[in-house]
Amino acid sequence: MSEQPDIAEEATEILGREVRRLRELPYGELQRYLEPDAFEVESPSGRTFQVEVTALWDDRKRSNLRIIVAIDDSRGWRFRDYRSNDFIIAPDGSFIGEA
């Protein structure tokens, strides 16, 4: 009998996948998340997670975008740690604060 993956592990995996997908998008497309977007994702084990993507201006010039991705199990916060990740992108497509 195979063990079902831990909910936190699944959430972390989905979160990472979504962040990688968003990092591939151009700056102009990421601006659409200035109005938050939420959607559901089903994991391979059949669990349903809600993912929310939000963009915020990260500087006074309103040029750099901070993209925030958060995930929950769509029934409330059932796992111990809040799961979120973010990155900052400049208009030229470079990532701020990364080597």
Secondary structure as GFF3:
##gff-version 3
##sequence-region A 1 99
A	DSSP	alpha_helix	7	23	.	.	.	ID=ss1
A	DSSP	alpha_helix	27	30	.	.	.	ID=ss2
A	DSSP	three_ten_helix	31	34	.	.	.	ID=ss3
A	DSSP	beta_strand	37	42	.	.	.	ID=ss4
A	DSSP	beta_strand	48	57	.	.	.	ID=ss5
A	DSSP	beta_strand	65	72	.	.	.	ID=ss6
A	DSSP	beta_strand	83	89	.	.	.	ID=ss7
###
